[in-house]
Amino acid sequence: MAAALLHGVGSTTPLSSVNYNNSRRSLPERKRASFLIQCYGSLLPGSKIGINRAAKLSTNAVTTKQDNVTASTTSKPGHELLLFEALREGLEEEMERDPRVCVMGEDVGHYGGSYKVTKGLADKYGDLRVLDTPIAENSFTGMGIGAAMTGLRPIVEGMNMGFLLLAFNQISNNCGMLHYTSGGQFEIPIVIRGPGGVGRQLGAEHSQRLESYFQSIPGIQMVACSTPYNAKGLMKAAIRSDNPVILFEHVLLYNLKERVPDEEYVLNLEEAEMVRMGEHVTILTYSRMRYHVMQAAKTLVNKGYDPEVIDIRSLKPFDLHTIGNSVKKTHRVVIVEECMRTGGIGASLTASINEHFHDYLDAPIVCLSSQDVPTPYAGTLEDWTVVQPAQIVATVEQLCQ
């Protein structure tokens, strides 16, 4: 199912001619060095990369390892859900558990939401708890923040995350700051969620990645779901949190299917997910790029590399415990994101890793990000703006030489 969600593989481009052949040595012997932080966007067609096959790692590095170290739900009791159904199930369970939970947004009521995340909830809970609003993002986001101040736990849906730019003032000046500016008198337990990311030919205004816009707002938590399992768990955790939480959903992942447990579970909003354990390089990613990375990981395994893949999930704050333990083991880091190259999540993550784990790095951090251009409508051009699996493979190969 995941393979059907992926775009075609683009061509690759040469990296900087940095020599990554650092010898292994124990930490006490490491010398401090000034590493160059490199960020590479998705690059233009026609370029090629040359790989020194003689420097390739052992060919039997990962032949017996599983691709997913998290507990697989496919062989356990449970029920299969599409990702949008998992979001709805988590939302419905919380509405059933807590009468303070309510939903508001454009077409979230009897229409069921633009991607059917709220389908059926208006019939069950009524129009006051599932409120259809006018097309006025600034107004109904502000209304949701006010509702949170008075003790409710609202979920505000943006029909598209790009439209929430119209509510940026409310999210920044009110949602993120009211707990502080009120001297702790108000808590803002609100969830702001909706579809975003680069779809298939949705055009520039509907293909925005707003993680970088919101990450600098004090007082805001951000998470990104990537599977039905973590979508449901993160939704429930976000609703129960006393902090304002922005939940990023990717428009191309809504029809991803997975088995989720029948019993209730709630995930940690500040915890990354170890998707695949490895030894040679740490690949950090989130949202849809998780599937591009896992597609690339299969190729890398066949080439004899052993990548460790982490879905960071928590975009603010970062789970530096999980990330740091991986960096200490592999000593090399590749970040793969769909966010923009300039000022994106990858840039912040690069800075955090260099600040906390500089001595463990044997090579510069490489960040593969989207092009700093509006997303084109044409499908072929759209692919060139987003990181593709072939670029990930080529980057890891050169980094591990």
C-alpha positions as CSV (number, residue, x, y, z in Angstrom):
1,M,0.0,0.0,0.0
2,A,2.8,2.4,0.9
3,A,4.5,1.8,-2.5
4,A,1.3,3.1,-4.2
5,L,1.8,6.4,-2.4
6,L,5.2,7.1,-3.6
7,H,6.1,9.3,-6.6
8,G,8.5,8.2,-9.3
9,V,12.2,8.2,-8.5
10,G,14.1,11.3,-9.6
11,S,17.8,11.5,-10.7
12,T,20.5,12.3,-8.2
13,T,23.3,14.9,-7.9
14,P,26.9,14.9,-6.7
15,L,27.6,15.9,-3.1
16,S,30.6,17.9,-2.0
17,S,33.9,16.2,-2.5
18,V,34.4,15.7,1.3
19,N,36.4,12.7,2.3
20,Y,34.3,10.6,4.7
21,N,36.9,7.9,5.2
22,N,37.3,8.6,8.9
23,S,38.8,5.8,10.8
24,R,36.8,4.3,13.8
25,R,38.1,5.3,17.1
26,S,36.9,5.5,20.7
27,L,35.3,8.7,22.0
28,P,38.2,9.7,24.4
29,E,40.5,9.9,21.4
30,R,38.2,12.0,19.3
31,K,39.4,15.5,18.5
32,R,37.1,18.4,18.2
33,A,36.7,19.6,14.7
34,S,34.6,22.1,12.9
35,F,32.2,20.2,10.7
36,L,30.6,21.8,7.7
37,I,26.8,21.7,7.9
38,Q,25.5,20.8,4.5
39,C,21.9,21.0,3.3
40,Y,20.9,19.8,-0.1
41,G,17.5,20.4,-1.6
42,S,15.9,18.1,-4.2
43,L,18.0,18.8,-7.2
44,L,17.5,19.5,-10.9
45,P,17.3,16.8,-13.6
46,G,20.3,15.7,-15.6
47,S,22.9,15.5,-12.9
48,K,24.6,12.2,-11.9
49,I,26.7,10.9,-9.1
50,G,29.7,8.6,-9.1
51,I,30.1,6.1,-6.3
52,N,33.3,4.4,-5.4
53,R,32.2,0.8,-5.1
54,A,35.5,-0.2,-3.6
55,A,34.6,1.7,-0.5
56,K,31.3,0.0,-0.1
57,L,30.6,-1.7,3.2
58,S,30.2,-5.4,3.9
59,T,27.7,-7.0,1.6
60,N,26.1,-9.1,4.4
61,A,25.6,-6.3,6.8
62,V,21.8,-6.6,7.2
63,T,20.7,-9.8,5.6
64,T,19.1,-11.1,8.7
65,K,17.7,-7.9,10.2
66,Q,14.1,-6.9,10.2
67,D,13.0,-3.7,8.5
68,N,10.9,-2.6,11.4
69,V,11.9,-3.0,15.0
70,T,8.7,-1.7,16.4
71,A,6.1,-4.3,17.4
72,S,4.3,-5.2,14.2
73,T,0.6,-5.0,14.5
74,T,-0.1,-7.2,11.4
75,S,0.2,-10.4,13.3
76,K,-1.6,-9.2,16.5
77,P,-5.3,-9.0,17.3
78,G,-6.8,-5.8,16.1
79,H,-8.6,-4.2,13.2
80,E,-7.4,-2.6,10.0
81,L,-7.9,1.1,9.5
82,L,-7.0,3.6,6.9
83,L,-5.1,6.5,8.3
84,F,-8.1,8.9,8.1
85,E,-10.2,6.3,9.8
86,A,-7.6,5.9,12.6
87,L,-7.7,9.7,13.2
88,R,-11.5,9.6,13.4
89,E,-11.4,6.6,15.7
90,G,-9.0,8.4,18.1
91,L,-11.1,11.5,17.9
92,E,-14.3,9.6,18.5
93,E,-12.9,7.7,21.5
94,E,-11.8,11.0,23.1
95,M,-15.2,12.6,22.4
96,E,-16.9,9.7,24.1
97,R,-14.5,9.8,27.1
98,D,-14.5,13.5,27.6
99,P,-17.6,15.7,27.0
100,R,-15.3,18.8,26.8
101,V,-13.9,17.6,23.5
102,C,-15.4,19.4,20.5
103,V,-14.6,19.9,16.8
104,M,-14.9,23.0,14.6
105,G,-13.9,23.9,11.1
106,E,-15.2,24.1,7.5
107,D,-17.4,21.2,6.5
108,V,-16.5,19.1,9.5
109,G,-20.1,18.5,10.4
110,H,-22.6,16.6,8.3
111,Y,-20.3,16.6,5.3
112,G,-17.7,14.8,7.4
113,G,-14.6,16.9,6.6
114,S,-12.8,17.3,3.4
115,Y,-11.0,14.0,4.0
116,K,-13.8,12.4,6.0
117,V,-11.9,12.5,9.3
118,T,-15.0,13.7,11.1
119,K,-17.6,11.6,9.2
120,G,-20.5,10.6,11.3
121,L,-19.5,12.6,14.4
122,A,-22.1,15.3,13.9
123,D,-24.9,12.8,13.8
124,K,-23.7,11.2,17.0
125,Y,-22.7,14.2,19.0
126,G,-24.8,17.0,17.6
127,D,-24.0,20.3,15.9
128,L,-22.7,22.0,19.1
129,R,-19.9,19.6,19.6
130,V,-19.1,19.2,15.8
131,L,-19.5,22.8,14.6
132,D,-19.5,23.8,10.9
133,T,-18.0,27.2,10.5
134,P,-17.9,29.8,7.8
135,I,-14.8,30.1,5.6
136,A,-13.0,32.3,8.1
137,E,-9.9,30.6,9.5
138,N,-8.9,33.5,11.7
139,S,-12.3,33.7,13.3
140,F,-12.9,30.1,14.1
141,T,-9.3,29.4,15.2
142,G,-9.7,32.4,17.6
143,M,-13.0,30.9,18.7
144,G,-11.3,27.6,19.4
145,I,-8.6,29.3,21.4
146,G,-11.3,31.1,23.4
147,A,-13.1,27.8,24.0
148,A,-9.9,26.3,25.3
149,M,-9.4,29.2,27.7
150,T,-12.8,28.5,29.2
151,G,-12.2,24.8,29.8
152,L,-13.2,23.0,26.6
153,R,-10.8,20.9,24.5
154,P,-11.4,21.9,20.9
155,I,-10.0,20.4,17.8
156,V,-9.7,22.9,15.0
157,E,-9.5,21.5,11.5
158,G,-8.0,23.4,8.7
159,M,-9.4,22.2,5.4
160,N,-5.8,22.6,4.2
161,M,-2.9,23.6,6.4
162,G,-2.1,26.3,3.9
163,F,-5.3,28.1,4.8
164,L,-4.3,28.3,8.4
165,L,-1.8,31.0,7.4
166,L,-4.9,33.2,7.7
167,A,-5.0,32.3,11.4
168,F,-1.3,32.8,12.0
169,N,-1.9,35.8,14.2
170,Q,-4.3,33.9,16.5
171,I,-2.0,30.8,16.6
172,S,1.1,32.9,17.4
173,N,0.0,35.8,19.5
174,N,-2.8,34.0,21.4
175,C,-2.6,30.2,21.2
176,G,1.1,30.0,21.9
177,M,1.5,32.9,24.4
178,L,-1.7,33.1,26.5
179,H,-0.6,30.7,29.1
180,Y,2.5,32.8,29.7
181,T,1.0,36.3,29.2
182,S,-1.8,35.5,31.6
183,G,0.7,34.5,34.3
184,G,-0.5,30.9,34.1
185,Q,-4.2,31.7,34.6
186,F,-5.2,30.1,31.3
187,E,-4.3,26.8,29.7
188,I,-4.9,26.4,26.0
189,P,-5.6,22.7,25.4
190,I,-6.3,23.0,21.7
191,V,-5.5,20.7,18.8
192,I,-5.0,22.3,15.4
193,R,-4.9,19.7,12.6
194,G,-5.4,19.2,8.9
195,P,-4.0,17.9,5.6
196,G,-0.8,19.4,4.2
197,G,2.3,18.5,2.3
198,V,2.9,18.0,-1.4
199,G,0.0,16.2,-2.9
200,R,-0.4,15.0,-6.5
201,Q,-0.8,18.1,-8.7
202,L,-2.7,20.2,-6.1
203,G,-0.8,23.3,-7.0
204,A,1.4,25.6,-5.0
205,E,-1.2,27.0,-2.6
206,H,-2.4,23.5,-1.6
207,S,1.0,21.9,-1.4
208,Q,2.6,23.9,1.4
209,R,4.7,22.5,4.2
210,L,4.1,24.8,7.1
211,E,6.1,23.0,9.8
212,S,8.9,25.6,9.4
213,Y,6.4,28.4,9.8
214,F,5.1,27.2,13.2
215,Q,8.2,25.8,14.7
216,S,9.5,29.1,16.0
217,I,6.3,30.0,17.9
218,P,6.9,29.7,21.7
219,G,4.5,27.5,23.6
220,I,3.4,25.3,20.6
221,Q,4.0,21.6,20.3
222,M,4.1,20.0,16.9
223,V,3.8,16.3,15.8
224,A,3.5,14.6,12.4
225,C,1.7,11.3,11.9
226,S,2.9,8.8,9.3
227,T,1.0,5.6,10.0
228,P,-2.6,4.7,11.1
229,Y,-1.1,3.4,14.4
230,N,0.7,6.6,15.3
231,A,-2.0,8.8,13.8
232,K,-4.6,7.5,16.3
233,G,-2.1,7.5,19.2
234,L,-0.9,11.0,18.5
235,M,-4.4,12.3,18.1
236,K,-5.5,11.0,21.5
237,A,-2.3,12.3,23.1
238,A,-2.8,15.7,21.6
239,I,-6.4,16.0,22.8
240,R,-5.4,15.1,26.3
241,S,-2.4,17.5,26.4
242,D,-2.9,20.8,28.3
243,N,-0.6,22.4,25.7
244,P,-1.6,23.7,22.2
245,V,-0.6,21.0,19.7
246,I,-0.4,21.2,15.9
247,L,-0.9,17.8,14.3
248,F,0.4,17.6,10.8
249,E,-1.3,15.1,8.5
250,H,-0.1,14.3,4.9
251,V,-2.6,14.5,2.2
252,L,-1.1,11.4,0.4
253,L,-1.1,9.2,3.5
254,Y,-4.9,9.3,4.3
255,N,-5.5,6.0,2.5
256,L,-2.6,4.1,4.0
257,K,-3.9,1.0,5.7
258,E,-2.6,-0.7,8.8
259,R,-3.8,-2.9,11.7
260,V,-4.2,-1.1,15.0
261,P,-4.8,-2.7,18.4
262,D,-8.4,-3.1,19.7
263,E,-7.3,-2.0,23.1
264,E,-6.8,1.7,23.9
265,Y,-3.4,3.2,23.6
266,V,-2.0,6.7,23.8
267,L,1.5,7.7,22.4
268,N,4.0,10.1,23.8
269,L,3.9,13.5,22.0
270,E,7.7,13.9,22.6
271,E,9.0,10.5,21.5
272,A,10.5,9.5,18.1
273,E,9.8,6.1,16.6
274,M,12.7,3.7,15.8
275,V,11.5,2.3,12.4
276,R,14.6,0.3,11.5
277,M,17.7,-0.5,13.5
278,G,21.1,-0.2,11.8
279,E,24.8,0.4,12.3
280,H,26.2,2.5,9.4
281,V,24.1,5.7,9.2
282,T,21.2,7.4,11.0
283,I,18.4,8.5,8.7
284,L,16.0,10.9,10.3
285,T,12.7,11.6,8.7
286,Y,9.0,12.1,9.2
287,S,5.6,12.1,7.6
288,R,5.5,10.9,3.9
289,M,9.2,10.9,3.6
290,R,9.3,7.9,5.9
291,Y,8.2,5.8,2.9
292,H,10.7,7.3,0.5
293,V,13.4,6.5,3.1
294,M,12.2,2.9,3.6
295,Q,12.1,2.4,-0.1
296,A,15.7,3.6,-0.3
297,A,16.6,1.5,2.7
298,K,15.7,-1.7,0.8
299,T,18.0,-0.7,-2.0
300,L,20.8,0.2,0.5
301,V,20.4,-3.2,2.2
302,N,20.9,-5.0,-1.1
303,K,24.0,-2.9,-1.6
304,G,25.4,-3.9,1.7
305,Y,24.6,-0.9,3.9
306,D,22.9,-0.9,7.2
307,P,20.9,2.3,7.7
308,E,19.1,3.1,11.0
309,V,15.8,4.8,10.2
310,I,14.0,7.0,12.8
311,D,10.7,8.7,12.3
312,I,11.2,11.7,14.5
313,R,7.4,12.3,14.8
314,S,7.8,15.0,17.4
315,L,8.8,18.1,15.4
316,K,8.8,20.3,18.5
317,P,10.5,19.4,20.8
318,F,12.9,16.9,19.2
319,D,13.4,13.6,20.9
320,L,17.1,14.1,21.4
321,H,17.4,11.0,23.6
322,T,16.5,8.6,20.8
323,I,18.3,10.6,18.1
324,G,21.4,11.0,20.3
325,N,21.7,7.3,21.0
326,S,21.5,6.6,17.3
327,V,24.1,9.2,16.4
328,K,26.5,7.8,19.1
329,K,26.2,4.4,17.4
330,T,26.4,5.3,13.7
331,H,28.4,8.5,13.7
332,R,26.7,9.6,10.5
333,V,23.4,11.4,9.9
334,V,21.2,12.0,6.9
335,I,18.0,14.1,7.4
336,V,15.2,13.6,4.8
337,E,12.3,15.9,4.9
338,E,9.6,17.4,2.6
339,C,9.9,20.7,4.4
340,M,11.7,23.6,2.7
341,R,15.5,23.7,2.6
342,T,15.8,27.2,4.2
343,G,14.8,27.4,7.8
344,G,13.1,24.0,7.7
345,I,12.8,21.2,10.3
346,G,16.0,19.7,8.9
347,A,17.9,23.0,9.6
348,S,16.7,23.1,13.2
349,L,17.5,19.4,13.7
350,T,21.0,19.8,12.2
351,A,21.7,22.6,14.6
352,S,20.5,20.5,17.6
353,I,22.6,17.5,16.6
354,N,25.7,19.6,16.1
355,E,25.1,21.3,19.4
356,H,24.6,18.2,21.5
357,F,26.4,15.4,19.7
358,H,29.2,17.1,17.8
359,D,31.9,14.9,19.1
360,Y,30.2,11.7,17.9
361,L,30.1,12.8,14.2
362,D,32.5,11.3,11.7
363,A,31.1,13.3,8.8
364,P,29.1,16.4,8.1
365,I,25.3,16.1,8.6
366,V,23.6,15.9,5.2
367,C,20.1,17.3,4.9
368,L,17.9,16.4,1.9
369,S,15.0,18.9,1.7
370,S,12.6,20.2,-0.9
371,Q,13.5,22.9,-3.3
372,D,12.9,26.5,-2.2
373,V,10.3,27.1,-4.9
374,P,6.5,27.1,-5.0
375,T,5.4,23.5,-5.7
376,P,4.7,23.3,-9.5
377,Y,1.4,21.9,-10.8
378,A,3.0,19.8,-13.5
379,G,3.6,16.3,-12.1
380,T,7.1,15.8,-13.5
381,L,8.2,19.2,-12.1
382,E,6.5,18.5,-8.8
383,D,8.7,15.4,-8.4
384,W,11.8,17.4,-9.0
385,T,11.0,19.7,-6.0
386,V,10.7,16.7,-3.6
387,V,13.5,14.3,-2.4
388,Q,13.3,11.0,-4.2
389,P,14.5,7.6,-3.0
390,A,17.4,7.5,-5.5
391,Q,18.9,10.7,-4.0
392,I,18.7,9.1,-0.5
393,V,20.6,6.0,-1.8
394,A,23.3,8.0,-3.5
395,T,23.7,10.3,-0.5
396,V,24.1,7.4,1.9
397,E,26.5,5.6,-0.4
398,Q,28.8,8.6,-0.6
399,L,28.5,9.4,3.1
400,C,29.6,5.8,4.1
401,Q,32.6,5.6,1.8
